[in-house]
Amino acid sequence: MYAVAKLQDRFDSYEIMVSSWMERHGYQLLRIAMGIVFIWFALLKPLGLSPAEALVAKATAWIPVPGFLYILTAWEITIGVCFLFKRLNRWGVVLLLMHMPGTLLPLITLPNETFVRFPFALTLEGQYIIKNLVLIAAGIVLGGKIQHRMRSATRTAPDAFHSLLHHGRPGTARSGELLAREGELMNKVFFIRSGGGIVRVGEREVGRIGPDQFIGEMSFFTRRTAAATVEVTEATRYVAWDREELRSLLAARQALEHALLKTMTLDLVSKIQNGNVPTSTRVLKVVND
């Protein structure tokens, strides 16, 4: 039993090392692999070297566009290039998801070419098509890692903050709607993505709120009521987290907590520089305490 326990401990140690390496490099390797596969397979088609060329020709024969095979080749090469360059990933995912339904179409339109015995036994061409399910799943994984465009002070937000945004709920607010009310406890934290509004203490306007800024962050951390009223002045889109759900999420994933704190700090500096008095005053009081 002692030997088994020692072996298990060693296995666990190696498992952590390998998993850590995979976590650090897996995303980049997946991007590069997707880029290579799409460019490589695409170039084979017009050269007459692709085993799927005949199937593609039959499946697209009904499309009244001359040289459609070359258009398809250019599309797939573009997908590959977009995956090779991180900044273009979002377009790669969009083009991939637009392209994939068409690649699965022969399973329906050409059953004799794709099945030995419908609906389970696939021909080699059918297996070639079914493997696209893996590419679709890989595209979804890459799409989940896309870094969203940030403006102002939060443009240097940590990568983990982009993941935190995916845990929030998108919403919209119309002009005149209040996202925070002075003296009331907030049950949500907002992150403005577009639009904005004004910040008031009493009847006095003390600042403005805009894209990529938080509302209710200090109320969340201090568990106190809102120090100001925030009124939307134009159509606004935001991501919102329920206060208690956010607490549970941050408690379970420390990396997300660090990312949120750093991003809020960047936003806070911007608010102080823009003269958002109630926010900066409240923070200084908390720090001094």
N, C-alpha and C positions, 0 to 999 in steps of 0.2 A: 504493500500500500504506500510505503514511503517513496519507493521508486516511481510509482505512478503519479504521486503528488508532485514530486520534483519535475517529472516530465511535463505534467500539466502546467506547472509554473513557468517552465522554460517556453512551452508553446504559447502561453498567454503573453509572455514578454515579446516574443517574435511577432505575434499577431498584432500587438500594439504598434510595433515598429513598421510593419508592412502596411497596416491600415492608415497610419499617419502619413506614410509616403503616398499612398493612393489618394488620400484626401487633398494633399498639397498639389499633386500633379495630375490627378484624374481629369479635371475639367479641361485643362490645356491639351492633354493628350486626346481627349474625345473631340475637341474642336479640330485639331490637326488631322485626326483620322477621318472625320467626316469630310473635311476639305479634300483630302487625297482621294477618297473613294469616289466622290462626286465628279471631280475633274478627270480622274483616270477612266472611270466607266463611261463618262460622256464622250471623251475623245475616241473611244473604240467604235462608237456607233457610225459616224460618217466615214471611217476608214474601212468599214466592212469587217471588223474584227470582233464585234460583240456577239455573243451567243444569243442575245435577245433582240438582235436587229430585225430579223424576220417577223418576230412577234410584234415588235413596235410598229413595223410597217403595216401589218394587218390591222392592228388595233386602232391606228390613226388614219386608215385609208378613207374614212368617211369625212375627214376634216378637209374642207376645200381651200387649203392654203398651200401654194407651191413651196417645196423645200421645207416642209414642216419638220423633218428630221433634224435639219440644221438649226432651226429655231429651238427645238427641244435640247439639242446639244449645247447651244449658247446658254439656255436657261440653267441647265445642270452645272455648267462650268461656273456660271455666276454664283450659284448656291455654294459651290466649293470654295470659291474665292472669298465669299462673305464669311465663311466659317474659319478660314485661315487668318483673317484679320479681326481681332476681338471687337473693334469699334463697329464693324459691319455685321456682327452676329444677329442683331434684331432683324435685319433685312434677309439674312440667310434663313432664319426661322420662318419668316413670312412667306418667302418664295418656296421653301420646302413644304410647308403645310398646304400651299396652293397647288403644288406639283403632285404630291403623293396620291390624292384621290384618283387622278388620271392613271397613275401607274398600276393601281389596283383594278382598274376597269376591265382588263382582259379576263379576269376571273369570272366576270358576268357575261361579257360579249363574246368571248372565245373559249367556252368551257371545254371543247374538244381538244384545244391546244394546251390547256393548262391543267386538265385532270385526266388521270388514267381511269379512275372510277370516282364519279362525283358523289358526295362532296368532300371525301377524305383523302383519297390517294392522288397526289399531285405529280404532274410531269416535272422534268427538270426545269422547264420554263416557269411552271407554276410555283415551284420552290423558290426560284429566282425572284418572283414577284412577292411572295409571302415574306421574304426576308426584309422587305420594305417596312414591315411593322416595327422592326428593330430600329430602323432609321427614323421612323416617326417618333418612337419613344425617346431616342437620343436627341432629336430636335427639341422635344418638349423639355428634356432635362437642361439643355443648353439655354432654352428660352427662360427657364426658371432662374438662371444665373445672370441674366442681362442686367447691367447697371443702368439705372434710369438717369435721365438727364437732370442734373441739379444746377441751380443757379445761386447767385449771391454767395453768402458765406458758407453754405452747406455743400458747395460743389466738391469739397474735399472730404465729404462724409465717408466713413469706413465702408468696406464692401458689405459687412454684416448688416448695415442699416438698410441696404437695398432688400436683403432677405426679410428684415423686420417689416418693411412696407407690404410685403406679400401676406403678412398675417393680419393686416388691418382691413377695414371694410371701406371701399370707395363710396363716395356720396357727393351730392351736389347741394348747393345753397343758392337761393335767389336773393336779389338785392333787397335789403331791409331785414333779412333774417339775422337773428342773434345766435352766435356760436358760443358766446360766454356772456354771463350776466354778473355784474359786480355784486359781491356779497353772497353769491350762491355757490354751493359746492358743485363742482363739475363731475360728471360721471363718464366723460370721454376726454381723450387727448386727440387734437386735430393736427394734421400736417397738410398745409395748403399746397396744392399742386398748380392751380391756376386761379386767376382772379385775385380777390383780396377785400380789405375793408378798413374801417377806422377803429382806433382804440380810444375809449373814453373813460374818464374818471369823473363821476357825477355828470355834469353837462359839458365838461371841458374835453376837447379833443387833445390827446397827448401823444398820439403816434398813429402809424398806419401799419397794417399787416399785409404781406404779399406772398408771392409764390415761394415755396420751399421754406416756410416758417411755421413754427409750432404755435398752437393755441392751447392753453390749459396745462402746460408742462409743469409749471411751478405749483399749481394746485394739486397736481398728481403726486409730486414728490413731498410737498409739505403737508398734504392732507388738509389744507386750509381752503377757504372760499376764494373765488376769483377776485383778483385785485382790481380788475377793470372789466368794462363791457366791450365786447368785440362785435361790431355790426358789419355785415357784408354789404358792400356798395356796388357790386357787379356780380354777374354769374360766376360762381366759384365752384371748383372741383377740389375735393380733399380726400385724404385717407384718414380714417378715424379708428382708434382702438378703444374698446370698452376698458374702463379703469381697472376693474378687478381681473379681467382676462389678461390685460397687459402685465399686471403684477405677477400673475401665475406664470406667464410666459418668460418674463425676465428672471424669475426665481429658478426656473428649470434650465435656462440657457444663458449662462453668464456672459458669453460672447456678445449676445444681443443687448444685454444691459450695458456693457462697455460701449458698444456702438451707439446706442441711444444717448448715453450721457455725453459722448464726444460730439455727436451731431447737435444736441441741444446746447452745448457750450458754444459751438460755432454760431448757432442762431442767436444765442444770448448776447454775444459780442456785437453782432449786427444790430440787435435791438437797442443796446445801450448807445451805440454810435448814432443810431437814428433818433435818439431821444425818447425811447419808449420808457418813460419814467416809472410807472408802476411796476413793470417787470424787473427793471434793474434795481429798484429800491428794495423789492421783496427779496431778491437774490442776495443782495449785500447784507440784509438783516439775517438771512439764514446762515450765510458764511460766518458772520460775526458771532452768531449764537454757537 
